[in-house]
């Protein structure tokens, strides 16, 4: 561990119930030496206790807050504690594939890139592309409006249908499920923008790196997978609904609009709102909702009207909480 040149900074994305699966994957499937800092943003008691025990078992640094954190807030808490040449931001619902970390370090050593993205798949089967590079396009309309468009080729495409193998090279867009970066890039760009509470964190980061003269790279030899929250437990819901609240989304939208002088009808701003609306629906994508604080088998069936009523109450409550969070942070 003393020879490590990279530090992993694990942060909460949208839930806590996948914490153990994700962390155990990192320690089981990573052979390259690393240090690890875990940012625990008010996880429920069983997860809190697991992390405390795991920090003793594996020897990582655990930093806990007693309030929920936006992802950029959590990342910013971790950055000052990183003393290695490289760091990796990785969400708490990601599984890794053997060889993932050395591929990123080797790419960093070889290319000098400021930020590097692995190929991020989706689902435990590691068989579908979630994100593998992309473009950020600025466009001026004929009547002077400024638009931003994000393009993510091959998103949700099964690997077996990929027309040709992915190749390493510069890209313009990655996602924060897992991002490798040089520690000193933050001396140039400063901390991550904490006004981006739920959307556009990765877009803003990539633009900041490129505006500072750095390169963003895609390294297909490194593979991780994001596990979507198709099954949520009750203890996940307060953070999930705050993370994807209308309040956090609108704060992010307005920050991107002002920061990049975007027209209100810029396609990317519409995309952010649509994504949040659709992603939030995953919490009620099934008639089965687990009552236990961990992923166990005790479930009940809930009719559609009941789901709608619970969803409405939770959305209203978490929007109020999200507003309070913004003004107290």
Buried (B, 14 or more C-beta within 10 A) or exposed (E): EEEBBBBBBBBBBBBBBBBBBBBEBBBEBBEBBBBBBBBBBBBBEBBBEBBEEBBEEBEBBBBBBEEBBBBBBBBBBBBEBBEBBBBBBBBBBBBBBEBBBBBBBBBBEEBEBBBBBBBBBBBEEBEBBBBBBBEBBBEEEEEEEBBBEBEBEBBEBEBEEEEEEBEBEEBBBBBBBBBBBBBEBBEBBEEBBBBBBBBBBBBBBBBBBBEEEBBBBBBBBBBBBBBBBEBBBEBBBBBBBBBBBBBBBBBBBEBBBEBBEBBEEBBBBEBBBEBBEEBBEBBBEBEEBBEBBBBEEEBEEBEEEBBEEBBEEBBEBBBEBBBEBBEEE
